[in-house]
């Protein structure tokens, strides 16, 4: 049976795995366009996490490979392409980003799971098949680092659900470069 992860991103998206069902974290009614990427700038990065408690509450109770991620879009888009997107994952051991760890973390301690172009069509879900599955262990949370290396500015960037039960500084960090 194929196992599929669905990552619903808002400010802090939702994350799930298809393995006889979808496991989703969070709900949102507003949108933002900085995490996982801000398509209106040439380059940017973001990092975001889900705690072990959040993952377990959504149904992640056994070690499972994550093979796909998906992002929910809240705006109307058709054929909005972002090239050279890179996604990394690692175990996450905390419940927030403190002021000392909101900087770019580098990729050395992450597993590189995807490099490629993403075409955003919405509203709805955009699914990405990972190049390398990530073996998720539910005793830890998960942190995702997204690098947008597209190099072009496109108007009308994707908008992702903003989950009001989390604060921006606790669950994500991002940096924009022109």
Secondary structure, DSSP 4 states (H G I P E B T S, - for coil): ---EEEEE-STT-EEEEESSS-------SEEESSSS--TTSSEEEEEEEE-HHHHHHTT--S-EEEEEEEEEEEEEEEEEEEEEEEEEEEEE--SS--GGG-S---STTSEEEEEEEEEEEEEEEEEEEEEEEEEE-TTSEEEEEEEE------SS---EEE-TTS-HHHHEEEEEE-
